[in-house]
Amino acid sequence: TQLLEQSPQFLSIQEGENLTVYCNSSSVFSSLQWYRQEPGEGPVLLVTVVTGGEVKKLKRLTFQFGDARKDSSLHITAAQPGDTGLYLCAGSGGSNYKLTFGKGTLLTVNP
Amino acid sequence: GAGVSQTPSNKVTEKGKYVELRCDPISGHTALYWYRQSLGQGPEFLIYFQGTGAADDSGLPNDRFFAVRPEGSVSTLKIQRTERGDSAVYLCASSLTGGMYEQYFGPGTRLTVT
């Protein structure tokens, strides 16, 4: 069974601060995705990374896939209250369609 | 365009009752997925449809759970003899086809079994 561990589980910061959240596994994934979920809504895809060592940027968000494709990180620069939400990582293995999710990092950005 | 819709948004039922949860995928999406998200957890895969057929139902917890997609569009997740442990948010997602295509999630149905 492929498991994804996310850390920290909870993070509360002030507007303008930088932060990094992590997603780790002992398994290799063919691709890894990051989602953001707000209360009462489904997850919304932020990015997909597929190549070991890949770095993708989405405005103030930087995503990195580990060289061995077992881990990933999400870095947010100058966090804003609108970044508040549950950040989930999800990996897919050989099947490519079945996503294995971590438990998520609940981020609160205080104004 | 319209996203994935799910009905009802909330469902409260008594232990032992039967429930049906509906998912309307994005028009033209051939792949449909059901996930279950318990409190404090990430979504957990239940079943994947490609067209009308269940291509992978390995995530269904037991035989009380069943899902159909008779015309390759709308899907219904059916739970018999509900138990309190079935309480969770049931999420539906669709994608253009199976494989490495973005899955678009609906808002979910929050099921509470009393």
Interface residues (C-beta under 8 A of the other chain):
Chain A: L4 S31 G40 E41 G42 P43 V44 L45 T48 V50 L88 A90 S92 S95 N96 Y97 K98 L99 T100 F101 G102 K103 G104
Chain B: V4 A31 Y33 Y35 G40 Q41 G42 P43 E44 F45 Y48 A55 D56 G59 L91 A93 S95 G98 G99 M100 E102 Q103 Y104 F105 G106 P107 G108
